[in-house]
Each structure stands twice: as C-alpha cells, then as structure tokens.
C-alpha cells in the first residue's frame, strides 16, 4: 500500500473502532467465532502448488448480498 492508502485505512479504522466500540487486537485470531491462523511459509508453498497445476483461485461468495452495509446499534 502507498502512504495515502495507509493513511486512509488508518482513518477509517479509527472511525470504525469509535462507532462500534471496538479495540484493536493487532493480529486477528478469531472472527465471528471462527479460529484464524496464518502461516506465510505455508501460503507461499500453496501458491506454488496452485500455480504448478494452473489452478486459479477466486473470491469466495458469502450469504450477504453484494454491497451489504452493516448498521450501527446506536439509535
């Protein structure tokens, strides 16, 4: 990311944290009850295997409609 994008991301992140009363836990370990782990070494190996077999990865769809916006609990 370039500096402008990083600054914008930081600003939006702070607004989100204030609106939803969140805290920044740095590295994500859990999201919506799902355990998350990241091993960059394994990711590089996976990318090489996928490239070798010409497997194209696509974004996974979700149950939420495109453009869905979460609404604040504040009335």
N, CA, C and O atoms as a CHARMM CRD file, in Angstrom:
* protein
*
  300
    1    1 UNK  N      0.83900  -1.18200   0.00000 PROA 1      0.00000
    2    1 UNK  CA     0.00000   0.00000   0.00000 PROA 1      0.00000
    3    1 UNK  C      0.88200   1.24300   0.00000 PROA 1      0.00000
    4    1 UNK  O      1.94900   1.27600   0.61300 PROA 1      0.00000
    5    2 UNK  N      0.41100   2.24200  -0.69300 PROA 2      0.00000
    6    2 UNK  CA     1.14200   3.50900  -0.67200 PROA 2      0.00000
    7    2 UNK  C      0.74600   4.30300   0.57600 PROA 2      0.00000
    8    2 UNK  O     -0.18800   3.92800   1.28500 PROA 2      0.00000
    9    3 UNK  N      1.45100   5.38600   0.83700 PROA 3      0.00000
   10    3 UNK  CA     1.23900   6.18000   2.04700 PROA 3      0.00000
   11    3 UNK  C     -0.18700   6.72000   2.13300 PROA 3      0.00000
   12    3 UNK  O     -0.79400   6.70700   3.20500 PROA 3      0.00000
   13    4 UNK  N     -0.72100   7.19400   1.01100 PROA 4      0.00000
   14    4 UNK  CA    -2.07600   7.74600   1.00300 PROA 4      0.00000
   15    4 UNK  C     -3.10500   6.68000   1.40200 PROA 4      0.00000
   16    4 UNK  O     -4.02800   6.95600   2.16800 PROA 4      0.00000
   17    5 UNK  N     -2.93900   5.47300   0.88000 PROA 5      0.00000
   18    5 UNK  CA    -3.85300   4.37700   1.21200 PROA 5      0.00000
   19    5 UNK  C     -3.73100   3.98600   2.67400 PROA 5      0.00000
   20    5 UNK  O     -4.73800   3.71700   3.32900 PROA 5      0.00000
   21    6 UNK  N     -2.50900   3.95200   3.19300 PROA 6      0.00000
   22    6 UNK  CA    -2.30300   3.61500   4.59700 PROA 6      0.00000
   23    6 UNK  C     -2.95200   4.63500   5.52400 PROA 6      0.00000
   24    6 UNK  O     -3.55600   4.27100   6.53300 PROA 6      0.00000
   25    7 UNK  N     -2.82700   5.90200   5.18100 PROA 7      0.00000
   26    7 UNK  CA    -3.44100   6.94800   5.99000 PROA 7      0.00000
   27    7 UNK  C     -4.96200   6.84800   5.95600 PROA 7      0.00000
   28    7 UNK  O     -5.61700   6.98200   6.98900 PROA 7      0.00000
   29    8 UNK  N     -5.52200   6.61400   4.77800 PROA 8      0.00000
   30    8 UNK  CA    -6.96600   6.45900   4.64100 PROA 8      0.00000
   31    8 UNK  C     -7.44400   5.24700   5.43600 PROA 8      0.00000
   32    8 UNK  O     -8.44500   5.32000   6.14900 PROA 8      0.00000
   33    9 UNK  N     -6.72600   4.13900   5.31000 PROA 9      0.00000
   34    9 UNK  CA    -7.07700   2.92600   6.04000 PROA 9      0.00000
   35    9 UNK  C     -7.05700   3.18600   7.54400 PROA 9      0.00000
   36    9 UNK  O     -7.97500   2.77800   8.25700 PROA 9      0.00000
   37   10 UNK  N     -6.03000   3.85300   8.02100 PROA 10     0.00000
   38   10 UNK  CA    -5.90600   4.16200   9.44500 PROA 10     0.00000
   39   10 UNK  C     -7.06100   5.03300   9.92600 PROA 10     0.00000
   40   10 UNK  O     -7.61700   4.80300  11.00000 PROA 10     0.00000
   41   11 UNK  N     -7.41700   6.03400   9.12600 PROA 11     0.00000
   42   11 UNK  CA    -8.52300   6.93300   9.48500 PROA 11     0.00000
   43   11 UNK  C     -9.84500   6.17200   9.55500 PROA 11     0.00000
   44   11 UNK  O    -10.60600   6.33400  10.50900 PROA 11     0.00000
   45   12 UNK  N    -10.11900   5.34600   8.55100 PROA 12     0.00000
   46   12 UNK  CA   -11.36300   4.58000   8.52500 PROA 12     0.00000
   47   12 UNK  C    -11.41000   3.56100   9.66000 PROA 12     0.00000
   48   12 UNK  O    -12.46500   3.31600  10.24600 PROA 12     0.00000
   49   13 UNK  N    -10.27000   2.97900   9.95500 PROA 13     0.00000
   50   13 UNK  CA   -10.19000   2.01500  11.04100 PROA 13     0.00000
   51   13 UNK  C    -10.52400   2.68100  12.38200 PROA 13     0.00000
   52   13 UNK  O    -11.24400   2.10800  13.19900 PROA 13     0.00000
   53   14 UNK  N    -10.00400   3.88200  12.60200 PROA 14     0.00000
   54   14 UNK  CA   -10.28600   4.60600  13.84200 PROA 14     0.00000
   55   14 UNK  C    -11.76600   4.97000  13.93800 PROA 14     0.00000
   56   14 UNK  O    -12.35300   4.88300  15.01700 PROA 14     0.00000
   57   15 UNK  N    -12.36900   5.37300  12.83300 PROA 15     0.00000
   58   15 UNK  CA   -13.80400   5.69500  12.83000 PROA 15     0.00000
   59   15 UNK  C    -14.63000   4.45400  13.16500 PROA 15     0.00000
   60   15 UNK  O    -15.58700   4.51900  13.93500 PROA 15     0.00000
   61   16 UNK  N    -14.24700   3.33500  12.57900 PROA 16     0.00000
   62   16 UNK  CA   -14.94000   2.07400  12.83600 PROA 16     0.00000
   63   16 UNK  C    -14.83100   1.70100  14.30700 PROA 16     0.00000
   64   16 UNK  O    -15.82400   1.32800  14.93200 PROA 16     0.00000
   65   17 UNK  N    -13.62400   1.80200  14.86200 PROA 17     0.00000
   66   17 UNK  CA   -13.38900   1.45500  16.26500 PROA 17     0.00000
   67   17 UNK  C    -14.22800   2.32800  17.18800 PROA 17     0.00000
   68   17 UNK  O    -14.80200   1.83700  18.16000 PROA 17     0.00000
   69   18 UNK  N    -14.30000   3.61900  16.88800 PROA 18     0.00000
   70   18 UNK  CA   -15.07700   4.52500  17.73500 PROA 18     0.00000
   71   18 UNK  C    -16.58500   4.25300  17.61000 PROA 18     0.00000
   72   18 UNK  O    -17.29500   4.24600  18.61600 PROA 18     0.00000
   73   19 UNK  N    -17.06700   4.03400  16.40400 PROA 19     0.00000
   74   19 UNK  CA   -18.50800   3.83400  16.18400 PROA 19     0.00000
   75   19 UNK  C    -18.99100   2.52400  16.80400 PROA 19     0.00000
   76   19 UNK  O    -20.05300   2.48500  17.42500 PROA 19     0.00000
   77   20 UNK  N    -18.22400   1.46800  16.64000 PROA 20     0.00000
   78   20 UNK  CA   -18.65100   0.15600  17.09200 PROA 20     0.00000
   79   20 UNK  C    -18.05400  -0.21900  18.44700 PROA 20     0.00000
   80   20 UNK  O    -18.22300  -1.34700  18.91200 PROA 20     0.00000
   81   21 UNK  N    -17.35600   0.72500  19.07900 PROA 21     0.00000
   82   21 UNK  CA   -16.76300   0.49100  20.39600 PROA 21     0.00000
   83   21 UNK  C    -15.90200  -0.77500  20.39800 PROA 21     0.00000
   84   21 UNK  O    -16.10400  -1.68200  21.20500 PROA 21     0.00000
   85   22 UNK  N    -14.94900  -0.81300  19.48500 PROA 22     0.00000
   86   22 UNK  CA   -14.04300  -1.94600  19.32800 PROA 22     0.00000
   87   22 UNK  C    -12.66700  -1.59700  19.88600 PROA 22     0.00000
   88   22 UNK  O    -12.38600  -0.44800  20.22800 PROA 22     0.00000
   89   23 UNK  N    -11.84000  -2.59500  19.96700 PROA 23     0.00000
   90   23 UNK  CA   -10.43500  -2.36000  20.27300 PROA 23     0.00000
   91   23 UNK  C     -9.60000  -3.11000  19.25200 PROA 23     0.00000
   92   23 UNK  O    -10.03500  -4.12600  18.71100 PROA 23     0.00000
   93   24 UNK  N     -8.41200  -2.61600  18.99000 PROA 24     0.00000
   94   24 UNK  CA    -7.53500  -3.22800  18.01100 PROA 24     0.00000
   95   24 UNK  C     -6.67300  -4.26600  18.70300 PROA 24     0.00000
   96   24 UNK  O     -5.82200  -3.92000  19.52200 PROA 24     0.00000
   97   25 UNK  N     -6.88000  -5.52200  18.38800 PROA 25     0.00000
   98   25 UNK  CA    -6.12000  -6.61000  18.99100 PROA 25     0.00000
   99   25 UNK  C     -4.91100  -7.00300  18.14700 PROA 25     0.00000
  100   25 UNK  O     -4.28400  -8.03600  18.38200 PROA 25     0.00000
  101   26 UNK  N     -4.59700  -6.16600  17.16400 PROA 26     0.00000
  102   26 UNK  CA    -3.48500  -6.40700  16.23100 PROA 26     0.00000
  103   26 UNK  C     -3.78300  -7.64400  15.38500 PROA 26     0.00000
  104   26 UNK  O     -4.73300  -7.62800  14.60100 PROA 26     0.00000
  105   27 UNK  N     -3.00700  -8.70100  15.51900 PROA 27     0.00000
  106   27 UNK  CA    -3.15900  -9.87300  14.66900 PROA 27     0.00000
  107   27 UNK  C     -4.48400 -10.57100  14.97300 PROA 27     0.00000
  108   27 UNK  O     -4.77400 -10.87500  16.13000 PROA 27     0.00000
  109   28 UNK  N     -5.28700 -10.82500  13.94300 PROA 28     0.00000
  110   28 UNK  CA    -6.58900 -11.45400  14.10700 PROA 28     0.00000
  111   28 UNK  C     -6.42400 -12.93500  14.41600 PROA 28     0.00000
  112   28 UNK  O     -5.71100 -13.65600  13.71800 PROA 28     0.00000
  113   29 UNK  N     -7.09400 -13.37400  15.47300 PROA 29     0.00000
  114   29 UNK  CA    -7.04300 -14.78400  15.85500 PROA 29     0.00000
  115   29 UNK  C     -8.40800 -15.43900  15.77100 PROA 29     0.00000
  116   29 UNK  O     -8.51900 -16.66000  15.65900 PROA 29     0.00000
  117   30 UNK  N     -9.46300 -14.60300  15.82600 PROA 30     0.00000
  118   30 UNK  CA   -10.81900 -15.11900  15.76200 PROA 30     0.00000
  119   30 UNK  C    -11.71200 -14.07600  15.10800 PROA 30     0.00000
  120   30 UNK  O    -11.54800 -12.87800  15.33600 PROA 30     0.00000
  121   31 UNK  N    -12.67400 -14.54300  14.27900 PROA 31     0.00000
  122   31 UNK  CA   -13.59900 -13.64300  13.60500 PROA 31     0.00000
  123   31 UNK  C    -14.92700 -14.36300  13.47600 PROA 31     0.00000
  124   31 UNK  O    -14.99500 -15.44100  12.88600 PROA 31     0.00000
  125   32 UNK  N    -15.98400 -13.77800  14.02100 PROA 32     0.00000
  126   32 UNK  CA   -17.32200 -14.38700  14.00500 PROA 32     0.00000
  127   32 UNK  C    -17.28500 -15.83900  14.48700 PROA 32     0.00000
  128   32 UNK  O    -17.95200 -16.70500  13.92100 PROA 32     0.00000
  129   33 UNK  N    -16.50000 -16.09500  15.53600 PROA 33     0.00000
  130   33 UNK  CA   -16.44200 -17.42800  16.12000 PROA 33     0.00000
  131   33 UNK  C    -15.55900 -18.41400  15.37800 PROA 33     0.00000
  132   33 UNK  O    -15.46400 -19.57300  15.78300 PROA 33     0.00000
  133   34 UNK  N    -14.90700 -17.98600  14.29600 PROA 34     0.00000
  134   34 UNK  CA   -14.02000 -18.86700  13.54200 PROA 34     0.00000
  135   34 UNK  C    -12.58000 -18.60000  13.95600 PROA 34     0.00000
  136   34 UNK  O    -12.14700 -17.44900  14.00900 PROA 34     0.00000
  137   35 UNK  N    -11.85100 -19.64700  14.24500 PROA 35     0.00000
  138   35 UNK  CA   -10.44300 -19.51700  14.58500 PROA 35     0.00000
  139   35 UNK  C     -9.64600 -19.23100  13.31000 PROA 35     0.00000
  140   35 UNK  O     -9.85500 -19.87400  12.28200 PROA 35     0.00000
  141   36 UNK  N     -8.73500 -18.26600  13.38600 PROA 36     0.00000
  142   36 UNK  CA    -7.94100 -17.86500  12.23200 PROA 36     0.00000
  143   36 UNK  C     -6.46400 -18.01500  12.57700 PROA 36     0.00000
  144   36 UNK  O     -6.01700 -17.58400  13.64000 PROA 36     0.00000
  145   37 UNK  N     -5.72300 -18.62200  11.68000 PROA 37     0.00000
  146   37 UNK  CA    -4.27500 -18.68000  11.84000 PROA 37     0.00000
  147   37 UNK  C     -3.64600 -18.39300  10.48900 PROA 37     0.00000
  148   37 UNK  O     -4.25300 -18.62800   9.44300 PROA 37     0.00000
  149   38 UNK  N     -2.45100 -17.89400  10.52200 PROA 38     0.00000
  150   38 UNK  CA    -1.77300 -17.53800   9.27500 PROA 38     0.00000
  151   38 UNK  C     -0.32200 -17.96700   9.36200 PROA 38     0.00000
  152   38 UNK  O      0.39400 -17.62100  10.30100 PROA 38     0.00000
  153   39 UNK  N      0.08800 -18.71600   8.38000 PROA 39     0.00000
  154   39 UNK  CA     1.47400 -19.14400   8.28900 PROA 39     0.00000
  155   39 UNK  C      1.93700 -18.78500   6.88100 PROA 39     0.00000
  156   39 UNK  O      1.60800 -19.47600   5.91700 PROA 39     0.00000
  157   40 UNK  N      2.69300 -17.71300   6.76900 PROA 40     0.00000
  158   40 UNK  CA     3.08800 -17.20900   5.45800 PROA 40     0.00000
  159   40 UNK  C      3.95200 -18.19800   4.69400 PROA 40     0.00000
  160   40 UNK  O      3.91600 -18.22500   3.46400 PROA 40     0.00000
  161   41 UNK  N      4.72400 -19.00900   5.39800 PROA 41     0.00000
  162   41 UNK  CA     5.54700 -20.01700   4.72700 PROA 41     0.00000
  163   41 UNK  C      4.64500 -21.00700   4.00000 PROA 41     0.00000
  164   41 UNK  O      4.89600 -21.34300   2.84300 PROA 41     0.00000
  165   42 UNK  N      3.58200 -21.48200   4.68400 PROA 42     0.00000
  166   42 UNK  CA     2.64300 -22.40900   4.05700 PROA 42     0.00000
  167   42 UNK  C      1.91400 -21.75800   2.88900 PROA 42     0.00000
  168   42 UNK  O      1.62800 -22.42400   1.89400 PROA 42     0.00000
  169   43 UNK  N      1.60900 -20.46500   2.99500 PROA 43     0.00000
  170   43 UNK  CA     0.91400 -19.75900   1.92200 PROA 43     0.00000
  171   43 UNK  C      1.76800 -19.73000   0.66400 PROA 43     0.00000
  172   43 UNK  O      1.25400 -19.91900  -0.43900 PROA 43     0.00000
  173   44 UNK  N      3.06400 -19.49500   0.81800 PROA 44     0.00000
  174   44 UNK  CA     3.96000 -19.46900  -0.34000 PROA 44     0.00000
  175   44 UNK  C      4.01400 -20.83700  -1.01200 PROA 44     0.00000
  176   44 UNK  O      4.02400 -20.93300  -2.24000 PROA 44     0.00000
  177   45 UNK  N      4.04900 -21.88700  -0.20600 PROA 45     0.00000
  178   45 UNK  CA     4.06100 -23.24700  -0.75300 PROA 45     0.00000
  179   45 UNK  C      2.76100 -23.52200  -1.49400 PROA 45     0.00000
  180   45 UNK  O      2.77200 -24.07200  -2.59500 PROA 45     0.00000
  181   46 UNK  N      1.63500 -23.13900  -0.88700 PROA 46     0.00000
  182   46 UNK  CA     0.33100 -23.33700  -1.51800 PROA 46     0.00000
  183   46 UNK  C      0.24900 -22.58400  -2.84000 PROA 46     0.00000
  184   46 UNK  O     -0.25300 -23.12200  -3.82700 PROA 46     0.00000
  185   47 UNK  N      0.73200 -21.35900  -2.87100 PROA 47     0.00000
  186   47 UNK  CA     0.72000 -20.57600  -4.11400 PROA 47     0.00000
  187   47 UNK  C      1.51600 -21.26500  -5.20900 PROA 47     0.00000
  188   47 UNK  O      1.09400 -21.26900  -6.36600 PROA 47     0.00000
  189   48 UNK  N      2.65700 -21.84900  -4.86700 PROA 48     0.00000
  190   48 UNK  CA     3.48500 -22.56100  -5.85200 PROA 48     0.00000
  191   48 UNK  C      2.76500 -23.79500  -6.38000 PROA 48     0.00000
  192   48 UNK  O      2.80800 -24.07500  -7.57800 PROA 48     0.00000
  193   49 UNK  N      2.10100 -24.53400  -5.49000 PROA 49     0.00000
  194   49 UNK  CA     1.37300 -25.74200  -5.91100 PROA 49     0.00000
  195   49 UNK  C      0.21700 -25.36500  -6.82700 PROA 49     0.00000
  196   49 UNK  O      0.02100 -25.99500  -7.86600 PROA 49     0.00000
  197   50 UNK  N     -0.54400 -24.35000  -6.45700 PROA 50     0.00000
  198   50 UNK  CA    -1.65400 -23.90400  -7.29700 PROA 50     0.00000
  199   50 UNK  C     -1.17400 -23.43700  -8.65800 PROA 50     0.00000
  200   50 UNK  O     -1.79800 -23.74100  -9.67500 PROA 50     0.00000
  201   51 UNK  N     -0.07200 -22.70000  -8.68800 PROA 51     0.00000
  202   51 UNK  CA     0.48300 -22.22400  -9.95600 PROA 51     0.00000
  203   51 UNK  C      0.95200 -23.40000 -10.81000 PROA 51     0.00000
  204   51 UNK  O      0.74800 -23.39600 -12.02400 PROA 51     0.00000
  205   52 UNK  N      1.57100 -24.39400 -10.20200 PROA 52     0.00000
  206   52 UNK  CA     2.07400 -25.56200 -10.93000 PROA 52     0.00000
  207   52 UNK  C      0.94400 -26.28700 -11.64700 PROA 52     0.00000
  208   52 UNK  O      1.10800 -26.72800 -12.78500 PROA 52     0.00000
  209   53 UNK  N     -0.19600 -26.41200 -10.98800 PROA 53     0.00000
  210   53 UNK  CA    -1.33100 -27.11400 -11.57200 PROA 53     0.00000
  211   53 UNK  C     -2.30200 -26.17900 -12.29300 PROA 53     0.00000
  212   53 UNK  O     -3.40300 -26.58300 -12.66600 PROA 53     0.00000
  213   54 UNK  N     -1.88300 -24.92400 -12.48500 PROA 54     0.00000
  214   54 UNK  CA    -2.70300 -23.92900 -13.18700 PROA 54     0.00000
  215   54 UNK  C     -4.09700 -23.78400 -12.58000 PROA 54     0.00000
  216   54 UNK  O     -5.09300 -23.69800 -13.29700 PROA 54     0.00000
  217   55 UNK  N     -4.14900 -23.76100 -11.26200 PROA 55     0.00000
  218   55 UNK  CA    -5.41900 -23.60000 -10.56300 PROA 55     0.00000
  219   55 UNK  C     -5.59000 -22.12300 -10.23900 PROA 55     0.00000
  220   55 UNK  O     -4.75600 -21.51900  -9.56500 PROA 55     0.00000
  221   56 UNK  N     -6.67800 -21.55700 -10.72900 PROA 56     0.00000
  222   56 UNK  CA    -6.96500 -20.14900 -10.49800 PROA 56     0.00000
  223   56 UNK  C     -7.88800 -20.06100  -9.28900 PROA 56     0.00000
  224   56 UNK  O     -8.93500 -20.70700  -9.24900 PROA 56     0.00000
  225   57 UNK  N     -7.49700 -19.26600  -8.31400 PROA 57     0.00000
  226   57 UNK  CA    -8.33800 -19.10600  -7.13200 PROA 57     0.00000
  227   57 UNK  C     -9.24700 -17.90500  -7.33100 PROA 57     0.00000
  228   57 UNK  O     -8.84400 -16.88700  -7.89500 PROA 57     0.00000
  229   58 UNK  N    -10.45200 -18.03800  -6.86800 PROA 58     0.00000
  230   58 UNK  CA   -11.44800 -16.96600  -6.96900 PROA 58     0.00000
  231   58 UNK  C    -11.89100 -16.56600  -5.56900 PROA 58     0.00000
  232   58 UNK  O    -11.72500 -17.32200  -4.61100 PROA 58     0.00000
  233   59 UNK  N    -12.44800 -15.38300  -5.46400 PROA 59     0.00000
  234   59 UNK  CA   -13.00900 -14.95200  -4.19800 PROA 59     0.00000
  235   59 UNK  C    -14.18700 -15.83800  -3.84800 PROA 59     0.00000
  236   59 UNK  O    -14.94700 -16.24700  -4.72600 PROA 59     0.00000
  237   60 UNK  N    -14.33900 -16.13400  -2.57600 PROA 60     0.00000
  238   60 UNK  CA   -15.44500 -16.95600  -2.11100 PROA 60     0.00000
  239   60 UNK  C    -16.65800 -16.08000  -1.86400 PROA 60     0.00000
  240   60 UNK  O    -16.56100 -15.03000  -1.22900 PROA 60     0.00000
  241   61 UNK  N    -17.78400 -16.51200  -2.36400 PROA 61     0.00000
  242   61 UNK  CA   -19.00200 -15.74000  -2.13900 PROA 61     0.00000
  243   61 UNK  C    -19.51100 -15.98400  -0.72400 PROA 61     0.00000
  244   61 UNK  O    -19.19600 -17.00000  -0.10400 PROA 61     0.00000
  245   62 UNK  N    -20.29100 -15.05100  -0.23000 PROA 62     0.00000
  246   62 UNK  CA   -20.88800 -15.17600   1.09800 PROA 62     0.00000
  247   62 UNK  C    -22.40000 -15.12800   0.96400 PROA 62     0.00000
  248   62 UNK  O    -22.93100 -14.91500  -0.12600 PROA 62     0.00000
  249   63 UNK  N    -23.07800 -15.32500   2.06300 PROA 63     0.00000
  250   63 UNK  CA   -24.53800 -15.27000   2.05400 PROA 63     0.00000
  251   63 UNK  C    -25.04800 -13.83500   2.00200 PROA 63     0.00000
  252   63 UNK  O    -26.22200 -13.60200   1.71400 PROA 63     0.00000
  253   64 UNK  N    -24.17000 -12.87200   2.28000 PROA 64     0.00000
  254   64 UNK  CA   -24.58300 -11.47400   2.25000 PROA 64     0.00000
  255   64 UNK  C    -24.63200 -10.96700   0.80900 PROA 64     0.00000
  256   64 UNK  O    -23.76100 -11.30400   0.00700 PROA 64     0.00000
  257   65 UNK  N    -25.63000 -10.17300   0.47600 PROA 65     0.00000
  258   65 UNK  CA   -25.70600  -9.62200  -0.88100 PROA 65     0.00000
  259   65 UNK  C    -24.56500  -8.63100  -1.12700 PROA 65     0.00000
  260   65 UNK  O    -24.05400  -8.01600  -0.19100 PROA 65     0.00000
  261   66 UNK  N    -24.18100  -8.48600  -2.37300 PROA 66     0.00000
  262   66 UNK  CA   -23.12400  -7.55400  -2.75700 PROA 66     0.00000
  263   66 UNK  C    -23.49400  -6.14000  -2.32600 PROA 66     0.00000
  264   66 UNK  O    -24.60300  -5.68000  -2.59700 PROA 66     0.00000
  265   67 UNK  N    -22.59000  -5.45700  -1.66700 PROA 67     0.00000
  266   67 UNK  CA   -22.83600  -4.09800  -1.22900 PROA 67     0.00000
  267   67 UNK  C    -23.55500  -3.99200   0.10800 PROA 67     0.00000
  268   67 UNK  O    -23.95300  -2.89900   0.50900 PROA 67     0.00000
  269   68 UNK  N    -23.72800  -5.11800   0.80600 PROA 68     0.00000
  270   68 UNK  CA   -24.42400  -5.08500   2.10000 PROA 68     0.00000
  271   68 UNK  C    -23.66200  -4.18800   3.07300 PROA 68     0.00000
  272   68 UNK  O    -22.43500  -4.24400   3.15000 PROA 68     0.00000
  273   69 UNK  N    -24.40100  -3.36300   3.81400 PROA 69     0.00000
  274   69 UNK  CA   -23.79400  -2.44600   4.78000 PROA 69     0.00000
  275   69 UNK  C    -24.35300  -2.76600   6.15800 PROA 69     0.00000
  276   69 UNK  O    -25.56700  -2.77600   6.36200 PROA 69     0.00000
  277   70 UNK  N    -23.44800  -3.03000   7.10600 PROA 70     0.00000
  278   70 UNK  CA   -23.87400  -3.27300   8.47500 PROA 70     0.00000
  279   70 UNK  C    -24.36000  -1.97500   9.08800 PROA 70     0.00000
  280   70 UNK  O    -23.79400  -0.91200   8.83100 PROA 70     0.00000
  281   71 UNK  N    -25.40200  -2.05300   9.89600 PROA 71     0.00000
  282   71 UNK  CA   -25.95500  -0.86100  10.53000 PROA 71     0.00000
  283   71 UNK  C    -25.54900  -0.83700  11.99400 PROA 71     0.00000
  284   71 UNK  O    -25.46800  -1.87900  12.64400 PROA 71     0.00000
  285   72 UNK  N    -25.29500   0.36200  12.50800 PROA 72     0.00000
  286   72 UNK  CA   -24.90100   0.55900  13.88600 PROA 72     0.00000
  287   72 UNK  C    -26.07000   0.25100  14.82300 PROA 72     0.00000
  288   72 UNK  O    -27.23500   0.41800  14.46000 PROA 72     0.00000
  289   73 UNK  N    -25.73900  -0.19900  16.02400 PROA 73     0.00000
  290   73 UNK  CA   -26.76900  -0.44200  17.03300 PROA 73     0.00000
  291   73 UNK  C    -27.22700   0.84600  17.68900 PROA 73     0.00000
  292   73 UNK  O    -28.22600   0.85300  18.40800 PROA 73     0.00000
  293   74 UNK  N    -26.50700   1.94300  17.45100 PROA 74     0.00000
  294   74 UNK  CA   -26.87900   3.24700  18.04400 PROA 74     0.00000
  295   74 UNK  C    -28.17400   3.74000  17.42100 PROA 74     0.00000
  296   74 UNK  O    -28.32500   3.72200  16.19900 PROA 74     0.00000
  297   75 UNK  N    -29.09300   4.17400  18.24300 PROA 75     0.00000
  298   75 UNK  CA   -30.36800   4.68100  17.71900 PROA 75     0.00000
  299   75 UNK  C    -30.35200   6.16200  17.56800 PROA 75     0.00000
  300   75 UNK  O    -31.34500   6.74900  17.13900 PROA 75     0.00000
